[in-house]
Amino acid sequence: MAETSGKRIEVRAAMSGVFYRKPAPEEPAYVEVGTVVKKKQILALLETMKVFQKIKSPANGKVVEIVAEEETPLKDGDLIFILEAE
């Protein structure tokens, strides 16, 4: 789920679950602040009922803020990332 305001894109949780920035504990995060991303690029994971859902970028842009904390529970509609559209 994404909301666009000018060049700012808010990426929000589409459902409740636990937020993960990395594919595995020993792996690096999918993205960091400043990472340039392409549309449909994986930004993070959301675990819901033991199933991992991929959180993908809704547009080309750059990550300007990571709002959610690693391994925290999120509710439907919680803000996760703020992107700046290309």
SVG drawing of the C-alpha trace seen along z (x, -y; Angstrom):
<svg xmlns="http://www.w3.org/2000/svg" viewBox="-5 -18 31 38">
<polyline fill="none" stroke="black" stroke-width="0.4" points="0.0,0.0 1.4,-3.4 0.3,-7.0 1.8,-9.7 2.1,-13.4 4.0,-15.4 7.3,-13.6 7.0,-11.9 5.7,-8.3 4.6,-6.7 4.9,-2.9 2.5,-1.5 1.8,2.0 -0.9,3.7 -1.7,6.0 -0.6,6.7 2.6,8.6 6.2,8.4 8.6,6.2 12.0,7.4 14.5,5.3 16.7,8.3 16.1,11.6 17.9,13.5 19.6,12.3 23.1,12.6 22.3,10.9 22.4,7.1 19.2,5.1 17.4,4.9 17.7,1.1 19.1,-1.8 18.4,-5.5 19.8,-6.9 19.3,-3.6 18.0,-4.3 15.2,-1.8 13.3,-0.6 9.6,0.1 8.8,3.5 12.2,3.8 12.0,5.6 12.3,3.1 11.6,5.5 9.5,8.4 6.3,8.6 5.7,11.9 2.0,12.7 0.9,16.1 4.4,17.6 4.3,16.5 6.7,13.8 5.2,11.1 7.5,9.0 7.1,5.3 8.0,3.8 8.6,0.3 5.6,-1.2 7.7,-3.4 11.3,-4.4 12.8,-6.6 15.1,-6.9 14.6,-5.8 14.6,-9.0 13.3,-7.5 12.8,-4.1 10.1,-4.6 9.5,-1.1 12.0,0.6 13.4,4.0 11.4,7.0 8.5,4.8 4.8,5.6 3.0,3.4 -0.7,2.9 -2.6,2.5 -1.8,-1.0 1.3,-1.7 3.9,-3.8 7.1,-1.8 9.1,-3.8 9.2,-7.3 10.5,-7.4 11.2,-10.4 9.9,-9.7 12.2,-10.1"/>
</svg>
